[in-house]
Amino acid sequence: MADAPRWVAVGRVGRPHGLKGEFVVERPSEAEERFAVGARVYAGGEPAEVVSAKRSGGRLVIRLDRDVPRGVELELPAEELPPPEEGSYYAFQLVGLSVEEEGGRVLGAVEEVEPGVANDVLRLDSGAGLPLVEDCVREVDLEAGRITVAPGFALD
């Protein structure tokens, strides 16, 4: 199954909004164009088109061209994402990378990147959590498969 696309979540179907089939998008991508009218996302592996989009109370509210149950991930194939800017990366690219402190102490591997209010958190297979902030994360080397962090930041 090496040819199967790697799916990247860009949001999730949240609570209904109004009576016309609209819903709040939970954890929406920061790239607003992904939910513009006419944009395509995948829900349950099947394409769906955004037919309306607006902000309500600061939250993104959309309607798709078909019904999608609450809790379903809204995804895109990874190859459809534009390349990140120089020195940037997508959160999904960090999953699986080895994390070590400056000085070489290995802390574990990234299991997931949790969205946070102030900053995202790298959750490691060791159970530790690291804030995804510049003071903590010194270097992300995707080619080497490694993230180097400053000592003293691991949250248990």
Secondary structure by P-SEA (a helix, b strand, c coil): ccccccccccccccccccccccccccccccccccccccbbbbcccbbbbbcbbbbcccccccccccccccccccccccccccccccccccccccccbbbbcccccccccccbbbbcccbbbbbccccbbbbccccccccccccccbbbbccccccc
